[in-house]
Amino acid sequence: MSVLERIRPDLAGFVPYASARRAGHRAGIRLDANEAPWLQAGDGSGLNRYPSPQPADLLAVLAGLYDVRAGQVYAGRGSDEAIDLLVRLFCRAGRDNVVTLAPTFGMYQVAASLQDVALRRVALDPEQDFALDPQRLLDLVDDDTRLVFLCSPNNPTGTDFHAEVEPLARALAGRALLVVDEAYVEFAGHAGAAGLLDRHENLAILRTLSKLHALAGARVGALLAAEPLVARIAGIAAPYPLPAPSVAAALAALAPPALARTLALRDGLLAERERVRAALAALPGIDRVWPSAGNFLLLRCHDAAATFARALAGDVLLRDVSGQPGLAGCLRASIGTRADSDALLAALAVGGAA
Ligand SMILES: *Cc1c(COP(=O)(O)O)cnc(C)c1O
């Protein structure tokens, strides 16, 4: 059975909004979309016109970047939009469920709650370095499970589950879509799971320009999946998901010179991650800093609130994740510039960390 048969049956005859640009006609004089015929003051790029729903040049560049075909790419407003669209496309409200990890990224819960869908979670054990036993995840899957979200590297633990992707995709074939959220995969030292797409039609991968590519403010992300699934997602998305300035920013960021610079910056950040990890682990108030495949570190403190406050007193904001399952005492720190890290380390060293 194809995973497409797990899409909500009531959407079988769904008719996408027929936006003016979706029709794809070309003409010099465009009177089809009720746009203003003049440019806004200071506008040099034609923002009076609606953008292409899925710009061919951006799809081609993303396909090249992720080593897939352009038809396997849906480009949208960050991965957050794709998570929401997947839940809405697959899950019957009040009936279906999705399966994920705990702790993990909070948006799976938000999207599931919005659609009135239950979220089932496999608890990861901090004492086992958050390792995943795929069978425990599969044990939560039943006839009403439509999606399995696997965040790899996992936010906020930094754990890389790449080795689990293919066995899970195989075990879930015909039952559920495995959605691998690879927001941080560029920091993990491997190419991610995109190469598995042609072998597993029930696999979808989320990528984003928000992290490594330094475009969180532009809101551009990609869903990579088999062509028919990409078409279904594009069909339920907003008519114009991508603002033209964001598309321009994405194309500029992915042009070869910018990309080469980004990759060099990444190498520096990876070295910085290991320097900060060792330095944090040596502080008296911190009893654990887990290895991370992302651009952040998870640390466990004797007193998370006190450590958070001490960092803040040094003008450094950390993320308090101590309320998440298994993360009592834990904070998450992004890897910033060397000066940022030095400010953090200095703030936590004051009088000995709490
Ligand atoms: C930051 C992050 C994203 C990125 O979301 P965007 O909407 O693309 O900015 C996706 N998944 C995880 C796990 C993240 O931490």
The ligand as an SDF file (V2000), in Angstrom:
LIG
                    3D

 15 15  0  0  0  0  0  0  0  0999 V2000
   14.8210   25.4740   14.1710 C   0  0  0  0  0  0  0  0  0  0  0  0
   14.1470   24.2130   13.7980 C   0  0  0  0  0  0  0  0  0  0  0  0
   13.4320   24.1110   12.6140 C   0  0  0  0  0  0  0  0  0  0  0  0
   13.3870   25.2490   11.6610 C   0  0  0  0  0  0  0  0  0  0  0  0
   12.1470   25.7270   11.4990 O   0  0  0  0  0  0  0  0  0  0  0  0
   11.9210   26.8370   10.3910 P   0  0  0  0  0  0  0  0  0  0  0  0
   10.4440   26.9640   10.4140 O   0  0  0  0  0  0  0  0  0  0  0  0
   12.4430   26.2820    9.1110 O   0  0  0  0  0  0  0  0  0  0  0  0
   12.6410   28.0560   10.8190 O   0  0  0  0  0  0  0  0  0  0  0  0
   12.8400   22.9170   12.2820 C   0  0  0  0  0  0  0  0  0  0  0  0
   12.9660   21.8490   13.0750 N   0  0  0  0  0  0  0  0  0  0  0  0
   13.6690   21.9080   14.2040 C   0  0  0  0  0  0  0  0  0  0  0  0
   13.8220   20.6920   15.0170 C   0  0  0  0  0  0  0  0  0  0  0  0
   14.2630   23.0910   14.6180 C   0  0  0  0  0  0  0  0  0  0  0  0
   14.9360   23.1340   15.7640 O   0  0  0  0  0  0  0  0  0  0  0  0
  1  2  1  0
  2  3  1  0
  2 14  2  0
  3  4  1  0
  3 10  2  0
  4  5  1  0
  5  6  1  0
  6  7  2  0
  6  8  1  0
  6  9  1  0
 10 11  1  0
 11 12  2  0
 12 13  1  0
 12 14  1  0
 14 15  1  0
M  END
$$$$
